[in-house]
Amino acid sequence: MSTETKTSINWVAVITMMFLCGMIAFVTYLGQPLSNVWKAQEAIKNSTMLAMLGNAMVFVAYLFMGIPGGKLLGKVGYKKTALIGIAAGFIAMAVQMLSGKLPMDGGVALPYGVYLVGGFIGGISACLLNMVVNPMLNLLGGGGKRGNQLNMAGMTFNSLTATVTPLIVGSLVGAVTAETSMADCDLLMYIALGVFAASFIIISLVTIKDPEQAVVTEKIGAFAPLRFRHCLLGVLAIFAYMGVEAGIPNVMTQWLTAEGGPLAATGNAAAIAGAVVAVYWLLMFVGRLIGAAIGGKVSSRTMMIVTSGAAILFIVAGTLTTGIAAKMPVLSGGVKLVDVPLAAVFFALCGLCASVMWPAIFNLATEKLGKYTAAASGLFMMMVFGGFVFQIIQGLLIDSGVSFMVSFIVPGLALAYIFLYTVGFSKPADNIEELTK
Protein backbone atom coordinates (compact mmCIF):
# COMPACT_ATOMS: atom_id res chain seq x y z
CA MET A 1 0.00 0.00 0.00
CA SER A 2 2.72 2.47 0.93
CA THR A 3 4.76 1.54 -2.14
CA GLU A 4 1.75 2.28 -4.38
CA THR A 5 1.35 5.67 -2.77
CA LYS A 6 4.98 6.57 -3.25
CA THR A 7 5.16 5.57 -6.90
CA SER A 8 1.78 6.86 -8.09
CA ILE A 9 1.75 10.18 -9.91
CA ASN A 10 -0.84 12.90 -9.49
CA TRP A 11 -1.31 13.53 -13.20
CA VAL A 12 -3.72 16.42 -12.65
CA ALA A 13 -1.02 18.25 -10.70
CA VAL A 14 1.63 17.29 -13.29
CA ILE A 15 -0.45 18.64 -16.17
CA THR A 16 -1.07 21.79 -14.15
CA MET A 17 2.68 22.29 -13.64
CA MET A 18 3.28 21.70 -17.37
CA PHE A 19 0.73 24.39 -18.12
CA LEU A 20 2.55 26.76 -15.77
CA CYS A 21 5.80 25.98 -17.63
CA GLY A 22 4.11 27.18 -20.77
CA MET A 23 2.84 30.32 -19.08
CA ILE A 24 6.39 31.21 -18.01
CA ALA A 25 7.41 31.29 -21.68
CA PHE A 26 4.25 33.16 -22.65
CA VAL A 27 4.73 36.00 -20.17
CA THR A 28 8.48 36.13 -20.82
CA TYR A 29 8.41 36.40 -24.61
CA LEU A 30 5.11 38.17 -25.24
CA GLY A 31 7.01 41.46 -25.32
CA GLN A 32 9.30 40.55 -28.24
CA PRO A 33 6.73 41.06 -31.03
CA LEU A 34 5.02 43.89 -29.11
CA SER A 35 8.30 45.81 -29.16
CA ASN A 36 7.64 46.54 -32.84
CA VAL A 37 4.51 48.46 -31.88
CA TRP A 38 6.46 50.78 -29.61
CA LYS A 39 9.35 51.12 -32.03
CA ALA A 40 6.90 52.56 -34.57
CA GLN A 41 6.07 55.45 -32.23
CA GLU A 42 7.73 58.69 -33.31
CA ALA A 43 9.17 59.47 -29.86
CA ILE A 44 11.30 56.30 -29.77
CA LYS A 45 11.44 55.66 -33.50
CA ASN A 46 14.51 53.69 -34.58
CA SER A 47 15.75 53.22 -31.01
CA THR A 48 16.46 49.51 -30.84
CA MET A 49 17.39 49.71 -27.16
CA LEU A 50 14.08 51.33 -26.16
CA ALA A 51 12.12 48.90 -28.31
CA MET A 52 13.82 45.95 -26.63
CA LEU A 53 13.44 47.39 -23.13
CA GLY A 54 9.86 46.14 -22.71
CA ASN A 55 10.90 42.51 -23.04
CA ALA A 56 14.16 43.09 -21.15
CA MET A 57 12.25 44.42 -18.11
CA VAL A 58 10.97 40.90 -17.50
CA PHE A 59 14.52 39.83 -16.67
CA VAL A 60 15.13 42.76 -14.31
CA ALA A 61 12.50 41.37 -11.95
CA TYR A 62 14.54 38.20 -11.37
CA LEU A 63 17.35 40.24 -9.81
CA PHE A 64 14.96 41.64 -7.20
CA MET A 65 12.77 38.56 -6.70
CA GLY A 66 15.35 35.75 -6.68
CA ILE A 67 15.93 35.71 -2.92
CA PRO A 68 12.58 37.21 -1.70
CA GLY A 69 10.75 34.72 -3.91
CA GLY A 70 12.55 31.84 -2.21
CA LYS A 71 11.55 33.21 1.19
CA LEU A 72 7.94 33.57 0.03
CA LEU A 73 7.95 29.97 -1.17
CA GLY A 74 9.17 28.77 2.21
CA LYS A 75 6.57 30.85 4.06
CA VAL A 76 3.33 30.26 2.12
CA GLY A 77 4.07 27.05 0.22
CA TYR A 78 4.05 26.03 -3.43
CA LYS A 79 0.37 26.37 -4.27
CA LYS A 80 -0.05 29.86 -2.82
CA THR A 81 3.20 30.99 -4.44
CA ALA A 82 1.91 29.72 -7.80
CA LEU A 83 -1.37 31.59 -7.28
CA ILE A 84 0.50 34.78 -6.39
CA GLY A 85 2.63 34.34 -9.52
CA ILE A 86 -0.44 33.87 -11.71
CA ALA A 87 -2.14 36.89 -10.14
CA ALA A 88 0.99 38.93 -10.86
CA GLY A 89 0.83 37.77 -14.49
CA PHE A 90 -2.82 38.90 -14.74
CA ILE A 91 -1.91 42.29 -13.29
CA ALA A 92 1.03 42.58 -15.72
CA MET A 93 -1.24 42.00 -18.73
CA ALA A 94 -3.80 44.49 -17.37
CA VAL A 95 -1.13 47.15 -16.85
CA GLN A 96 0.29 46.66 -20.34
CA MET A 97 -3.20 46.84 -21.77
CA LEU A 98 -3.73 50.08 -19.82
CA SER A 99 -0.68 51.56 -21.53
CA GLY A 100 -2.63 51.45 -24.81
CA LYS A 101 -5.51 53.40 -23.28
CA LEU A 102 -3.44 56.35 -22.09
CA PRO A 103 -3.42 59.43 -24.34
CA MET A 104 -0.34 60.04 -26.48
CA ASP A 105 -0.99 63.80 -26.62
CA GLY A 106 1.64 64.55 -24.00
CA GLY A 107 4.14 62.24 -25.66
CA VAL A 108 4.90 58.56 -25.40
CA ALA A 109 6.77 58.74 -22.08
CA LEU A 110 3.82 57.98 -19.74
CA PRO A 111 2.18 55.20 -21.80
CA TYR A 112 5.55 53.57 -22.48
CA GLY A 113 6.55 53.88 -18.83
CA VAL A 114 3.35 52.10 -17.81
CA TYR A 115 4.10 49.41 -20.39
CA LEU A 116 7.57 48.89 -18.86
CA VAL A 117 6.05 48.58 -15.39
CA GLY A 118 3.79 45.86 -16.80
CA GLY A 119 6.86 44.07 -18.15
CA PHE A 120 8.53 44.20 -14.72
CA ILE A 121 5.43 42.78 -13.03
CA GLY A 122 5.37 40.06 -15.68
CA GLY A 123 8.94 39.21 -14.67
CA ILE A 124 7.82 38.82 -11.05
CA SER A 125 5.18 36.38 -12.28
CA ALA A 126 7.68 34.36 -14.32
CA CYS A 127 10.21 34.28 -11.48
CA LEU A 128 7.69 32.99 -8.92
CA LEU A 129 6.32 30.37 -11.31
CA ASN A 130 9.85 29.20 -12.10
CA MET A 131 10.49 28.68 -8.40
CA VAL A 132 7.40 26.50 -8.14
CA VAL A 133 7.40 24.29 -11.22
CA ASN A 134 10.90 22.77 -11.16
CA PRO A 135 10.89 21.42 -7.57
CA MET A 136 7.20 20.49 -7.84
CA LEU A 137 7.72 18.42 -10.99
CA ASN A 138 10.63 16.69 -9.29
CA LEU A 139 8.45 16.02 -6.24
CA LEU A 140 5.50 14.77 -8.30
CA GLY A 141 7.81 12.37 -10.12
CA GLY A 142 9.15 11.03 -6.84
CA GLY A 143 12.64 12.43 -7.46
CA GLY A 144 15.39 10.52 -9.22
CA LYS A 145 15.14 9.70 -12.92
CA ARG A 146 11.36 10.06 -13.11
CA GLY A 147 11.48 13.45 -11.41
CA ASN A 148 14.17 14.54 -13.87
CA GLN A 149 12.08 13.27 -16.79
CA LEU A 150 9.12 15.37 -15.68
CA ASN A 151 11.38 18.42 -15.38
CA MET A 152 12.70 17.86 -18.90
CA ALA A 153 9.13 17.46 -20.13
CA GLY A 154 8.29 20.78 -18.47
CA MET A 155 11.24 22.45 -20.20
CA THR A 156 10.20 21.09 -23.60
CA PHE A 157 6.64 22.34 -23.11
CA ASN A 158 8.13 25.70 -22.11
CA SER A 159 10.05 25.75 -25.40
CA LEU A 160 6.95 24.72 -27.35
CA THR A 161 5.02 27.66 -25.90
CA ALA A 162 7.94 29.96 -26.68
CA THR A 163 7.69 28.71 -30.27
CA VAL A 164 3.97 29.38 -30.56
CA THR A 165 3.95 32.76 -28.77
CA PRO A 166 5.73 34.85 -31.46
CA LEU A 167 3.61 33.14 -34.13
CA ILE A 168 0.33 34.06 -32.43
CA VAL A 169 1.41 37.53 -31.34
CA GLY A 170 2.98 38.34 -34.71
CA SER A 171 -0.19 37.25 -36.51
CA LEU A 172 -2.48 39.23 -34.20
CA VAL A 173 -0.32 42.35 -34.37
CA GLY A 174 0.11 42.05 -38.16
CA ALA A 175 1.63 44.87 -40.17
CA VAL A 176 2.94 47.65 -37.92
CA THR A 177 2.79 51.28 -39.03
CA ALA A 178 3.33 54.62 -37.30
CA GLU A 179 -0.40 54.62 -36.47
CA THR A 180 -0.29 51.23 -34.74
CA SER A 181 -0.55 51.37 -30.93
CA MET A 182 -1.09 49.03 -28.01
CA ALA A 183 -4.80 49.83 -28.31
CA ASP A 184 -4.76 47.81 -31.54
CA CYS A 185 -3.54 44.78 -29.58
CA ASP A 186 -6.61 44.52 -27.33
CA LEU A 187 -7.62 41.09 -28.66
CA LEU A 188 -4.19 39.72 -27.80
CA MET A 189 -4.27 41.22 -24.32
CA TYR A 190 -7.79 39.90 -23.66
CA ILE A 191 -6.58 36.42 -24.61
CA ALA A 192 -3.63 36.81 -22.22
CA LEU A 193 -5.91 37.98 -19.40
CA GLY A 194 -8.20 35.02 -20.03
CA VAL A 195 -5.28 32.57 -19.88
CA PHE A 196 -4.15 33.87 -16.50
CA ALA A 197 -7.70 34.04 -15.10
CA ALA A 198 -8.43 30.45 -16.16
CA SER A 199 -5.08 29.31 -14.75
CA PHE A 200 -5.84 30.91 -11.38
CA ILE A 201 -9.14 29.04 -11.18
CA ILE A 202 -7.56 25.73 -12.21
CA ILE A 203 -4.70 25.99 -9.70
CA SER A 204 -7.17 26.96 -6.96
CA LEU A 205 -9.08 23.71 -7.52
CA VAL A 206 -6.05 21.40 -7.81
CA THR A 207 -4.69 19.77 -4.67
CA ILE A 208 -0.96 20.36 -4.44
CA LYS A 209 0.87 18.98 -1.44
CA ASP A 210 3.99 20.83 -0.39
CA PRO A 211 7.16 18.75 -0.05
CA GLU A 212 8.39 18.03 3.43
CA GLN A 213 11.00 20.58 4.37
CA ALA A 214 14.41 19.21 5.24
CA VAL A 215 15.75 20.05 8.65
CA VAL A 216 18.32 22.81 8.32
CA THR A 217 21.12 22.33 10.83
CA GLU A 218 23.20 25.27 9.74
CA LYS A 219 22.18 28.69 8.46
CA ILE A 220 23.67 29.21 5.03
CA GLY A 221 23.88 32.75 3.66
CA ALA A 222 22.36 33.51 0.27
CA PHE A 223 25.77 34.28 -1.24
CA ALA A 224 27.76 31.59 0.55
CA PRO A 225 28.13 29.34 -2.56
CA LEU A 226 30.18 32.05 -4.26
CA ARG A 227 33.16 31.09 -2.11
CA PHE A 228 33.62 28.12 -4.43
CA ARG A 229 35.31 29.14 -7.68
CA HIS A 230 33.50 26.71 -9.99
CA CYS A 231 30.16 27.93 -8.61
CA LEU A 232 31.05 31.64 -8.79
CA LEU A 233 32.19 31.34 -12.40
CA GLY A 234 29.19 29.11 -13.16
CA VAL A 235 26.81 31.77 -11.85
CA LEU A 236 28.49 34.21 -14.23
CA ALA A 237 28.08 31.63 -17.01
CA ILE A 238 24.32 31.58 -16.41
CA PHE A 239 24.37 35.40 -16.50
CA ALA A 240 26.06 35.18 -19.91
CA TYR A 241 23.76 32.38 -21.09
CA MET A 242 20.65 34.49 -20.51
CA GLY A 243 22.13 37.13 -22.77
CA VAL A 244 22.36 34.48 -25.47
CA GLU A 245 18.95 32.86 -24.99
CA ALA A 246 16.97 36.10 -24.75
CA GLY A 247 19.21 38.39 -26.79
CA ILE A 248 19.50 36.48 -30.06
CA PRO A 249 15.75 36.11 -30.81
CA ASN A 250 14.91 39.62 -29.59
CA VAL A 251 17.63 41.37 -31.63
CA MET A 252 16.77 39.16 -34.59
CA THR A 253 13.18 40.45 -34.35
CA GLN A 254 14.42 44.06 -34.36
CA TRP A 255 16.73 43.42 -37.29
CA LEU A 256 14.17 41.66 -39.48
CA THR A 257 11.50 44.33 -38.88
CA ALA A 258 13.75 47.42 -39.04
CA GLU A 259 13.00 50.19 -41.52
CA GLY A 260 14.90 49.31 -44.64
CA GLY A 261 15.60 45.90 -43.12
CA PRO A 262 15.60 42.56 -44.92
CA LEU A 263 11.82 42.08 -44.64
CA ALA A 264 10.74 45.70 -45.10
CA ALA A 265 9.51 45.11 -48.66
CA THR A 266 7.19 42.25 -47.66
CA GLY A 267 4.59 44.52 -46.06
CA ASN A 268 4.10 41.96 -43.32
CA ALA A 269 7.48 42.01 -41.60
CA ALA A 270 6.17 41.51 -38.05
CA ALA A 271 4.30 38.28 -38.85
CA ILE A 272 7.15 36.82 -40.92
CA ALA A 273 9.75 37.83 -38.33
CA GLY A 274 7.64 36.18 -35.63
CA ALA A 275 7.53 33.01 -37.71
CA VAL A 276 11.30 33.08 -38.26
CA VAL A 277 12.01 33.66 -34.57
CA ALA A 278 9.61 30.80 -33.78
CA VAL A 279 12.06 28.51 -35.59
CA TYR A 280 14.68 29.48 -32.97
CA TRP A 281 12.33 28.32 -30.19
CA LEU A 282 11.26 25.24 -32.11
CA LEU A 283 14.91 24.20 -32.41
CA MET A 284 15.30 24.79 -28.67
CA PHE A 285 12.34 22.47 -28.15
CA VAL A 286 13.98 19.83 -30.38
CA GLY A 287 17.31 20.27 -28.61
CA ARG A 288 15.75 19.66 -25.22
CA LEU A 289 14.13 16.48 -26.47
CA ILE A 290 17.53 15.31 -27.73
CA GLY A 291 19.19 16.40 -24.47
CA ALA A 292 16.68 14.38 -22.45
CA ALA A 293 17.33 11.33 -24.62
CA ILE A 294 21.14 11.41 -24.39
CA GLY A 295 21.51 13.01 -20.97
CA GLY A 296 22.17 9.69 -19.28
CA LYS A 297 25.04 8.87 -21.61
CA VAL A 298 26.70 12.23 -22.38
CA SER A 299 28.20 14.37 -19.61
CA SER A 300 27.16 17.99 -19.05
CA ARG A 301 30.74 19.09 -19.79
CA THR A 302 30.81 17.34 -23.17
CA MET A 303 27.40 18.73 -24.06
CA MET A 304 28.53 22.25 -23.20
CA ILE A 305 31.79 22.05 -25.16
CA VAL A 306 29.95 20.91 -28.28
CA THR A 307 26.97 23.27 -28.07
CA SER A 308 28.82 26.44 -27.02
CA GLY A 309 31.48 25.82 -29.67
CA ALA A 310 28.86 25.24 -32.37
CA ALA A 311 26.91 28.34 -31.33
CA ILE A 312 30.04 30.49 -31.68
CA LEU A 313 30.50 29.14 -35.20
CA PHE A 314 26.85 29.91 -36.05
CA ILE A 315 27.23 33.49 -34.79
CA VAL A 316 30.38 33.99 -36.85
CA ALA A 317 28.73 32.43 -39.92
CA GLY A 318 25.69 34.67 -39.51
CA THR A 319 27.72 37.87 -39.35
CA LEU A 320 29.70 36.87 -42.46
CA THR A 321 26.70 36.03 -44.67
CA THR A 322 25.01 39.43 -44.79
CA GLY A 323 23.16 39.95 -48.04
CA ILE A 324 22.89 36.26 -48.92
CA ALA A 325 19.30 35.02 -49.17
CA ALA A 326 17.95 31.64 -48.19
CA LYS A 327 14.64 29.82 -48.05
CA MET A 328 13.26 28.96 -44.63
CA PRO A 329 10.07 27.03 -43.89
CA VAL A 330 7.88 29.09 -41.55
CA LEU A 331 4.33 28.99 -40.24
CA SER A 332 2.67 32.11 -41.64
CA GLY A 333 -0.84 31.39 -42.90
CA GLY A 334 0.23 27.77 -43.28
CA VAL A 335 3.65 26.22 -43.80
CA LYS A 336 5.46 28.06 -46.57
CA LEU A 337 8.95 28.80 -47.76
CA VAL A 338 9.91 32.46 -47.40
CA ASP A 339 12.98 34.38 -48.45
CA VAL A 340 15.04 35.35 -45.42
CA PRO A 341 18.68 36.29 -44.94
CA LEU A 342 20.95 33.27 -44.57
CA ALA A 343 22.20 34.92 -41.39
CA ALA A 344 18.72 34.42 -39.86
CA VAL A 345 19.07 30.68 -40.45
CA PHE A 346 22.40 30.59 -38.62
CA PHE A 347 21.07 32.66 -35.72
CA ALA A 348 18.01 30.41 -35.45
CA LEU A 349 20.32 27.38 -35.19
CA CYS A 350 21.70 28.89 -31.98
CA GLY A 351 18.40 27.85 -30.39
CA LEU A 352 19.37 24.22 -30.87
CA CYS A 353 22.66 24.88 -29.04
CA ALA A 354 21.14 26.97 -26.24
CA SER A 355 18.53 24.31 -25.46
CA VAL A 356 20.68 22.28 -23.04
CA MET A 357 22.84 25.06 -21.60
CA TRP A 358 20.84 26.02 -18.51
CA PRO A 359 20.65 22.53 -16.92
CA ALA A 360 24.20 21.68 -18.04
CA ILE A 361 25.70 24.85 -16.54
CA PHE A 362 23.67 24.31 -13.38
CA ASN A 363 25.03 20.77 -13.06
CA LEU A 364 28.61 21.93 -13.53
CA ALA A 365 28.30 24.88 -11.15
CA THR A 366 26.64 22.90 -8.35
CA GLU A 367 28.79 19.78 -8.63
CA LYS A 368 29.72 18.52 -5.14
CA LEU A 369 28.24 21.63 -3.45
CA GLY A 370 26.23 19.53 -1.02
CA LYS A 371 24.29 21.69 1.43
CA TYR A 372 25.13 24.84 -0.55
CA THR A 373 23.14 23.69 -3.61
CA ALA A 374 19.82 25.27 -2.55
CA ALA A 375 21.44 28.66 -1.99
CA ALA A 376 23.17 28.37 -5.36
CA SER A 377 19.76 27.80 -6.99
CA GLY A 378 18.59 31.18 -5.69
CA LEU A 379 21.67 32.86 -7.17
CA PHE A 380 20.99 31.20 -10.51
CA MET A 381 17.49 32.66 -10.50
CA MET A 382 18.89 36.13 -9.86
CA MET A 383 21.30 35.79 -12.78
CA VAL A 384 18.40 35.65 -15.22
CA PHE A 385 19.03 39.40 -14.98
CA GLY A 386 21.67 38.81 -17.65
CA GLY A 387 18.81 38.68 -20.15
CA PHE A 388 18.32 42.39 -19.46
CA VAL A 389 21.95 43.49 -19.38
CA PHE A 390 23.10 41.87 -22.61
CA GLN A 391 20.03 42.98 -24.56
CA ILE A 392 20.47 46.59 -23.46
CA ILE A 393 24.18 46.56 -24.31
CA GLN A 394 23.42 45.20 -27.77
CA GLY A 395 20.60 47.70 -28.26
CA LEU A 396 22.80 50.63 -27.25
CA LEU A 397 25.48 49.50 -29.70
CA ILE A 398 22.94 49.42 -32.53
CA ASP A 399 21.58 52.85 -31.59
CA SER A 400 25.12 54.24 -31.61
CA GLY A 401 25.48 53.33 -35.28
CA VAL A 402 26.89 49.81 -35.07
CA SER A 403 25.23 47.50 -37.57
CA PHE A 404 22.96 44.70 -36.40
CA MET A 405 25.47 42.14 -37.65
CA VAL A 406 28.40 43.66 -35.76
CA SER A 407 26.28 43.90 -32.59
CA PHE A 408 26.07 40.10 -32.52
CA ILE A 409 29.57 40.18 -31.10
CA VAL A 410 27.80 40.64 -27.74
CA PRO A 411 26.20 37.15 -27.60
CA GLY A 412 29.34 35.86 -29.32
CA LEU A 413 31.51 37.04 -26.43
CA ALA A 414 29.00 35.59 -23.96
CA LEU A 415 29.30 32.22 -25.68
CA ALA A 416 33.10 32.48 -25.67
CA TYR A 417 33.03 32.92 -21.89
CA ILE A 418 30.70 29.93 -21.50
CA PHE A 419 33.04 27.83 -23.63
CA LEU A 420 36.10 28.87 -21.58
CA TYR A 421 34.25 28.20 -18.32
CA THR A 422 33.30 24.71 -19.47
CA VAL A 423 36.77 23.81 -20.68
CA GLY A 424 38.95 25.35 -17.99
CA PHE A 425 37.10 26.56 -14.91
CA SER A 426 34.11 24.30 -14.22
CA LYS A 427 35.88 21.56 -12.27
CA PRO A 428 35.46 21.71 -8.47
CA ALA A 429 38.50 22.14 -6.23
CA ASP A 430 40.22 18.93 -5.17
CA ASN A 431 39.26 19.53 -1.52
CA ILE A 432 35.62 20.44 -2.24
CA GLU A 433 34.25 17.63 -0.05
CA GLU A 434 36.02 19.01 3.00
CA LEU A 435 34.87 22.57 2.31
CA THR A 436 31.20 21.64 1.93
CA LYS A 437 30.84 19.53 5.07
Secondary structure, 3 states (H helix, E strand, C coil): CHHHHHHCCCHHHHHHHHHHHHHHHHHHHCHHHHHHHHHCCHHHCCCHHHHHHHHHHHHHHHHHHHHHHHHHHHHHCHHHHHHHHHHHHHHHHHHHHHHCCCCCCCCCHHHHHHHHHHHHHHHHHHHHHHHHHHHHHHHHCCCHHHHHHHHHHHHHHHHHHHHHHHHHHHHHHCCCCCCCCHHHHHHHHHHHHHHHHHHHHHHHHCCCCCCCCCCCCCCCCCCHHHHCHHHHHHHHHHHHHHHHHHHHHHHHHHHHHCCCCCCHHHCCHHHHHHHHHHHHHHHHHHHHHHHHHHCCCCCHHHHHHHHHHHHHHHHHHHHCCCCCEEEEEEECCCEEEEEEEHHHHHHHHHHHHHCCHHHHHHHHHCCCCHHHHHHHHHHHHHHHHHHHHHHHHHHHHHHCCCCHHHHCHHHHHHHHHHHHHHHHHCCCCCCHHHHCC
